[in-house]
Amino acid sequence: MKKIGITGYMGSGKTTACGIFEHLGVSVYYSDIEAKAAYQDKDIQERVSEIAGAPICHHGILNTGLLADIIFRQPDKSALINGIVHPYVWNHFLQWCGQQNSAYILFESALLFQTELFARFDDIILINTPLQELYARIQYRNGWSEEEISRRLQQQNISPQAVRQCKYIVNNAENELMLPQILDIHEAILSS
């Protein structure tokens, strides 16, 4: 079974694209959802709380404010936390793959290149959206300031070198339709 990574900045339309692939019968692993679920593991809670200097969960509920502050404002601690959570998510993904029966699977992650996971996939799909549209979408969806959006997007930087490593690119600008592009990619993956 082929393993395909799908990436793009927050607000680029990864979730929408993945939903289309799911309608085509493709199994999709949402790494961000699974990363949040990882914090229910008591060992991870303890290790991350030690790094954070405060409990990361309270009565089983993840303190997303504290976690976001660390991930987006404290790079040293962020690297330590990612070193705990990312391997957990990857191992969970591998177990999940064994339970799937679609022709290929997708691993959705905004951090595919930052974590160097891209090398573990047969191909990469990039959802590409103009920066101005990203800001507008994120402001509408999350209500964040331009400064906060910039800080978070910097964490997800996709370099020109990374773009060249993507076999497929879906242009998700306001004036372009994703569906025909995704249908073409789906057919290309099935026939390769």
Secondary structure as the mmCIF struct_conf table of DSSP 4:
data_model
#
loop_
_struct_conf.conf_type_id
_struct_conf.id
_struct_conf.beg_label_comp_id
_struct_conf.beg_label_asym_id
_struct_conf.beg_label_seq_id
_struct_conf.end_label_comp_id
_struct_conf.end_label_asym_id
_struct_conf.end_label_seq_id
STRN STRN1 LYS A 2 THR A 7
TURN_TY1_P TURN_TY1_P1 MET A 10 GLY A 11
BEND BEND1 SER A 12 GLY A 13
HELX_RH_AL_P HELX_RH_AL_P1 LYS A 14 HIS A 23
TURN_TY1_P TURN_TY1_P2 LEU A 24 GLY A 25
STRN STRN2 SER A 27 TYR A 30
HELX_RH_AL_P HELX_RH_AL_P2 SER A 31 ALA A 38
TURN_TY1_P TURN_TY1_P3 TYR A 39 GLN A 40
BEND BEND2 ASP A 41 ASP A 41
HELX_RH_AL_P HELX_RH_AL_P3 LYS A 42 ALA A 52
TURN_TY1_P TURN_TY1_P4 GLY A 53 GLY A 53
BEND BEND3 ALA A 54 ALA A 54
BEND BEND4 ILE A 56 ILE A 56
STRN STRN3 CYS A 57 HIS A 58
TURN_TY1_P TURN_TY1_P5 HIS A 59 GLY A 60
STRN STRN4 ILE A 61 LEU A 62
HELX_RH_AL_P HELX_RH_AL_P4 THR A 64 ARG A 73
HELX_RH_AL_P HELX_RH_AL_P5 PRO A 75 CYS A 97
TURN_TY1_P TURN_TY1_P6 GLY A 98 GLN A 99
BEND BEND5 SER A 102 ALA A 103
STRN STRN5 TYR A 104 GLU A 108
TURN_TY1_P TURN_TY1_P7 ALA A 110 GLU A 116
HELX_RH_3T_P HELX_RH_3T_P1 LEU A 117 ARG A 120
BEND BEND6 PHE A 121 ASP A 122
STRN STRN6 ASP A 123 ASN A 128
HELX_RH_AL_P HELX_RH_AL_P6 LEU A 131 ASN A 142
HELX_RH_AL_P HELX_RH_AL_P7 GLU A 146 GLN A 155
TURN_TY1_P TURN_TY1_P8 GLN A 156 GLN A 156
HELX_RH_AL_P HELX_RH_AL_P8 PRO A 160 ARG A 164
TURN_TY1_P TURN_TY1_P9 GLN A 165 GLN A 165
BEND BEND7 LYS A 167 LYS A 167
STRN STRN7 TYR A 168 ASN A 171
TURN_TY1_P TURN_TY1_P10 GLU A 174 ASN A 175
BEND BEND8 GLU A 176 GLU A 176
HELX_RH_AL_P HELX_RH_AL_P9 MET A 178 SER A 191
#
